Amino acid sequence: MTRGLTRHFNGPGRTTVHAVDDLDLEIGQGELVAFLGPNGAGKTTTLRMLTTLVPPTSGTAHVAGHDVVTAQREVRRSIGYVGQGNGAGLQQLGRDELISQGRAYGLSRRDAHARADELIHDLDLTEVARRKVSTLSGGQRRRLDIAMGLVHLPRVLFLDEPSTGLDPQNRANLQELVRRLHQETGSTVVLTTHYLEEADALAERVVVIDRGRVIADDSASRLKSGLRDLVVLGFDDGDAAARATERMARVGRGATLDQVDDVVSLRSQGAHAEVGELLVDLAGQGLPVRSVEVARPTLDDVFLELTGRSLRDAHEGATTDQDQTDQKDEVAA
Ligand SMILES: Nc1ncnc2c1ncn2[C@@H]1O[C@H](COP(=O)(O)OP(=O)(O)OP(=O)(O)O)[C@@H](O)[C@H]1O
């Protein structure tokens, strides 16, 4: 739970970077929540405050019932944190890494071995466990990192961009792993991502963050429910498309129509469910449809609606912003 959680950094010159600005959040035990936002939105800083790695400038946060400033030790004992870098040491075997991590969290030698073997079994890490960490692929290392975050059975697991840099297959595997461990352990999982599809597919709740502020907080389907579908219809020629546009304007309850040559784009809420009826009606008018594309709203559309910017563009823009990176290094140094 956070109240007015805020973190400022010194920017270049005398400027102040409002990395996280007045964040109020309530996350219940057992929820699976994704923080979604472009680069620089404040996702990592939020996670770093919740995991006690960065103190807030103002406001409060409690994790597993403990204050992140006054009860750091208790918070750390209750959480697992998988940061953006790889946590595992390179020369050890995967299994030994897990055992060392267990020991670092105060498990006895015997318990650390037992826990490592349990995780290897549960997370399908047999192959990963017997290889040196330096020889693992990116996806295998991320899976090992997640196992490391789970060694001490945390009540809350924080994952910072767990699938960044992975190919689509490994990303899908990792998402499946996160989903499974959430279901099986019932622990709270909070992850950050700038992959729209990931937030959509994985999280029960999506907290959209932009410029340090929460701009939306709901299930992906509810966030998208107010937005319009796009249906693109292809006709024989421009004349047929023009007549079809007229017909649809007459019968089509408030849809926005746009004709370019032999193609008509129609936007309206829930249009995907009416496409069949529409095609029959147009065919009945002697206007057969030659091609159909239906696009349901995405979380990118939600972001666009809320900010006037596309999340993909905002993300790409920010990644090329060398200033931000330099600035980060400067203050961190
Ligand atoms: N140590 C720091 N010093 C100065 N500025 C920082 C520092 N850490 C973060 N910032 C700035 O705070 C803002 C939020 O950064 P943060 O890393 O939290 O964003 P993010 O949403 O996690 O982005 P990404 O997806 O790239 O990880 C950015 O403008 C960033 O440059």
The ligand as an SDF file (V2000), in Angstrom:
LIG
                    3D

 31 33  0  0  0  0  0  0  0  0999 V2000
   19.4050    7.5670   -9.8990 N   0  0  0  0  0  0  0  0  0  0  0  0
   18.7590    8.4130  -10.6920 C   0  0  0  0  0  0  0  0  0  0  0  0
   19.2070    9.6690  -10.8820 N   0  0  0  0  0  0  0  0  0  0  0  0
   18.5760   10.5530  -11.6520 C   0  0  0  0  0  0  0  0  0  0  0  0
   17.4400   10.2970  -12.3230 N   0  0  0  0  0  0  0  0  0  0  0  0
   16.9420    9.0610  -12.2040 C   0  0  0  0  0  0  0  0  0  0  0  0
   17.5660    8.0570  -11.3860 C   0  0  0  0  0  0  0  0  0  0  0  0
   16.8150    6.9190  -11.4600 N   0  0  0  0  0  0  0  0  0  0  0  0
   15.7820    7.2110  -12.2870 C   0  0  0  0  0  0  0  0  0  0  0  0
   15.8560    8.4960  -12.7320 N   0  0  0  0  0  0  0  0  0  0  0  0
   14.9250    9.1740  -13.6400 C   0  0  0  0  0  0  0  0  0  0  0  0
   13.6190    8.9680  -13.1380 O   0  0  0  0  0  0  0  0  0  0  0  0
   12.6960    8.7480  -14.2090 C   0  0  0  0  0  0  0  0  0  0  0  0
   12.0010    7.4330  -13.9970 C   0  0  0  0  0  0  0  0  0  0  0  0
   12.9310    6.3840  -14.2110 O   0  0  0  0  0  0  0  0  0  0  0  0
   12.5750    4.8380  -14.0100 P   0  0  0  0  0  0  0  0  0  0  0  0
   13.8240    4.0420  -14.2190 O   0  0  0  0  0  0  0  0  0  0  0  0
   11.8550    4.6700  -12.7410 O   0  0  0  0  0  0  0  0  0  0  0  0
   11.5690    4.6050  -15.2060 O   0  0  0  0  0  0  0  0  0  0  0  0
   11.0070    3.2440  -15.8020 P   0  0  0  0  0  0  0  0  0  0  0  0
    9.5690    3.4680  -16.0290 O   0  0  0  0  0  0  0  0  0  0  0  0
   11.3770    2.1010  -14.9380 O   0  0  0  0  0  0  0  0  0  0  0  0
   11.7820    3.1280  -17.1580 O   0  0  0  0  0  0  0  0  0  0  0  0
   12.4180    1.8210  -17.8620 P   0  0  0  0  0  0  0  0  0  0  0  0
   11.2810    1.1460  -18.5410 O   0  0  0  0  0  0  0  0  0  0  0  0
   13.3770    2.4320  -18.8320 O   0  0  0  0  0  0  0  0  0  0  0  0
   13.1100    0.9870  -16.8250 O   0  0  0  0  0  0  0  0  0  0  0  0
   13.5160    8.8450  -15.4850 C   0  0  0  0  0  0  0  0  0  0  0  0
   13.4130   10.1580  -15.9780 O   0  0  0  0  0  0  0  0  0  0  0  0
   14.9100    8.5520  -15.0310 C   0  0  0  0  0  0  0  0  0  0  0  0
   15.8740    9.1460  -15.8730 O   0  0  0  0  0  0  0  0  0  0  0  0
  1  2  1  0
  2  3  1  0
  2  7  2  0
  3  4  2  0
  4  5  1  0
  5  6  2  0
  6  7  1  0
  6 10  1  0
  7  8  1  0
  8  9  2  0
  9 10  1  0
 10 11  1  0
 11 12  1  0
 11 30  1  0
 12 13  1  0
 13 14  1  0
 13 28  1  0
 14 15  1  0
 15 16  1  0
 16 17  2  0
 16 18  1  0
 16 19  1  0
 19 20  1  0
 20 21  2  0
 20 22  1  0
 20 23  1  0
 23 24  1  0
 24 25  2  0
 24 26  1  0
 24 27  1  0
 28 29  1  0
 28 30  1  0
 30 31  1  0
M  END
$$$$
